[in-house]
């Protein structure tokens, strides 16, 4: 397969995914939504989501503009050293990456705020039609996000043909995703925690009771955090995995284009497999939503494995590279199964934590933390085995060139993310049906509709936990591959400058060890800053909820015609999120710059290694423990251990309140943080090579 043919193939598949997204969007829009109360409440959620996203993107546009100017002046080399064309190319690619990432989030949020009303209305007709509306609404984002990523990378590389533009595009996507995920996560958990603590724990009212002033802000948060934020996050992971592979492929190709063709061909086949998967996804006659979502993933995985096998045979690709891709594909499945075991309400950990909640919130927290830590080992072991196996499989292609082994790891990441179109679709399904459940309860559509949306929501929670584990695992392989991309960029620059390159990072070297220790600490500080942001913001919102219940006559009693001031809570969540989102990201970026200028490329290598290990550990722990607490609460609410308003329920709500910023703010933001600093290190590699305090 020639380079031109693979470009055409990748672009054609991307355009096909956009066509499927448009078809699903029009199909969702055509579904009936005649209930007046649901439409009115849904429009409040739409308006709040649009307002937040507009203000967030306005703030991030200013940040991106400043960053683009700095890139144009200093990267990949300062403009006063000569040719500045590469600087302008990187700056333009950076802006394009941020724009496409923002667009991915915007598309997902727009369709989610339409689909939630349609699912609520369809729930009165039964679970099968309402499931299909929710899934196809999520699939719009899945197709748009992955199609945009593949199209962007392909077009940028086809036009420029060097790593500068590809790294710039990926860095733009990652930096936007970092702040979008952090901001959306702070917003959504501010509202969720406040609504639960005052509504469920203090007053004992239902989860989505329209009397609660924070309930609309909570539903808005599902869209700006779990849809727009996660869409940007998975867009970033997908683009970063292709970027790492392309950087090393270019170093290995030496003008031939063989490995570059493999990267783009396999990525396009992954999207094609996801298109097939979302088109055939259905609930069986006696099936469940969870089974339907899992079956779509299994079909996508099987189609991809078969398609890449045929392509490798037909086009004479290297079978060892194909083997690395399949290793990544299988390890992603293992990580998903692990996350499902520790977070599903049908498994022992969730049932144990729910039972422990009968003795008080201290035991809820203690047992949840313990299982969260236990959940780390199988996932990290799976990532470690995948990295080692793919490295050892591909290194013999040319034992004299260590880049082949790292390229194998990067292709394992491409393999794991090959089914990301289906994964994003499943992930976006979760907040859509969660919103629909709230609209059913607030709109008073009846117990049958509430039962249907509860079943859809339960499946969404399990799938969201699996997709978070998948996203973190994929980021793990991707950032290990980005470490290889960093080495490749450093060695290329070293040859150009007549300096010595790097073959490995010796931790006994004090400069490397300095970077290792600093890099290990950054994810913990980053997480703390985000969760403190949620804490401060939630305290302000709790005070506002108390004020409204105390000052608005008849609100607490639910008198007819009395409505809370929903906009006040949305405003608090918005202002707080925008105030807090920049500082944590800038801390991580600033730490990278300090380490690079103090210790150079050796220190940065140690910094990235420490950042990867501690970042993966914390991200998996927080994601899984948070999901476990959430489903333990839902298990109690289903009537177990005393049901709603029991001691176990109040304890489980406290556990869920702690777990909320774990699983939806800090946990999924860490993998984006690690990706950002890894990409930044590659972009800054030339400067770190020549400008450093200690040599």
C-alpha positions, 0 to 999 in steps of 0.5 A: 500500500503506497503512502498516497493510497493510505492517505486517501483511505484514512480520509475516506474512512474519516468522512464516512464516520462523519456521515454516520454521525450526521445520520445518527444525529438526524435520527435522534432529532426525529424521535418524539419529545412532546412532554412539556415538562421534560422539554422545559427542564431539558432546555434549562440543561441545554442553556446551562451547558452552552453557557458554561462551554462558551465561557470556558472556551473563551478563556481557553482561547486566550490561553491558546493564543498566548501559547501559540505566540510563544510556540511561534517565537521559541519552538522547535528553536528560537526564531533568532537562530535562523529559519522560523518556518517550522515555528510557524508550522508548529504554531498553526498545527497547535491552533488546529489541534485545540480547535478540533479538540474543542469542536469534538467536545462541542458536538458531543455536548450538543447532541447529548442535551438533545438525546437526554430528552428523547430518551426520557420520552422513549422510556415510557415505550420500553427499554429497547427503544430508549436504549437505542436513542441513548446509544445512538446519541452517544455514537454521534460523539464517538464517530465525530471525535475519532473521525476528527482525530484521524482526519486531522493527523492524516491531513497535517502529516500529508501536507507537512511530512514532518514531526513538527506539525504532528507534535504541534497538533497533538499538543494542541489537542492535549492542552485543550483536553487537559483544561476542558476535562479539569474544568468540566470535572470541577463543575460537575462534581461541585453540583453533584456533591452539593445536591447529594449532601443537602438533598439526600443526606440532610433532607432525605429527598430523591436524587433528582427532586426538582425542589433541589436548587442544584439538580439542574446544575448537576445535570449540566455537569454531566454534559460539560464534564462526562461528555464534552470533557471526556470527549476531548480527553479520548480525542487527545489519547487517540491523537497522542497514540498516533503521534507517538507512533508516527514520530518513531515511524518517521525516524525508522522509515528513512524516506521509505514510508513503510511504517508510517503507512502501517500506523495510518492504515491500522488507525483507519481500520480501527475507525472502520471497525467502530463504524460497523460496531455502532451500526449493528449495536442493538438490544436483543429480545431478552438482553440487557443494556450492559450486554448490548454495549459489551456486544458492540465492543466485542464485535468491533474488536473482532472486526478490527483483528480480522481486518488488520490480519488481512491487511498485514497479509495482503500488503506485506506488513511486518507481522511483529508490528501486527503482533504488538497491535493485537497485544494492545487490543487484548490488554485493553480488554483485560483492563476493562474486565478488571475495572468492571469487576471492581465497580459492578454492583453484581460483584463482590467488592461493591456488595462488600462496601455496601454491606460495610456502610451499615456500620457508618461512613468510616467503614464505607471509606476504609473498604472502598479505599482498600478495594481501590488500591487492590484494583491497581495491580491487575491493570498496571500488571496488564499495561506492564506486560503489554509494554514488555511483550510488544517491546520484546516482540519488535526489538529483534526487527533491528537489534542495533536500533532501540527505537524498534522496541519503543515503536512496538509499544507505540503500536500496542497503544494504537491497537488498544485505541483502535476501538476508541470510536465504540468506547467513546460511544459507550462512554457518552451513552452514560451521561445521556441516560443519567440526564434522562433519568433526572428528566423522568423524575423531575417531569413526573413521567411515572414509575415505569419510565423511572424503572426503565431509565434506572436500568439504562443508568445502571448499565451506563455507570458500569460502562463508564467505569470500564471506559475510564479504566480503558482510557487510563490504560490506553494513556499508559501505553501511549505515554510510554510510547511518548517517552520513546518519541522524546528519545527519538526527538532528542537523538535527531536534534543531537545529531544535528547539533553534533552532541551525544544522544541518549540510549537510556535513563540511568536512575543512579545518575543524580540528574535523572533521579532528581527528575524522577522524584519531581515527576513522581510528585506532580500527579499527586499535587495536580490531583490535590489542586483539582479536588480542593477546587471542587471542595471550595466550590461545593462549600459555596454551593451548599451555602446557596442551597441552604439559603434558598431552602430557608428563604424561598417560602414553600420550596422545601414543602414542594408547594405548586408553582414554587421553583428554586433559583436553578441559575444561581447554582449553575453560576456558582459552579461555572465561576468556580470551575473557571477560577480553578481550572488553569492553576493545576494545569499550569503547575504541571507545565511549569514543573516540566519547564523547571526540570528541563532547564535545570537538568536537561534531557536526562532529568526530563527523562526521569521526570517523565518516567516518574510522572508515568508511574505515579500518574497511572497508579493514582488515576486507576486508584481514584477512577476505580474506587470512585466508581465502586462507591458510586455503585455501592450507593446505587446498590443500597438504593435498589433496596439492599441493606435498608434501602433509601434513607437508611444508615447504610444509604447515608453512609454510602452517599458520603462514600459516593461524595468522596468518590465523585471528585476521585472518578470524575475530576482528578482521576481521568484528568491525570492521564491527560496531564501526563500526556501533556507533559510528555508531548511538551517534553518532545516539543521542547527537546531541542531547547532542553538539549542545549539550555540547562543548568547542570550537565 
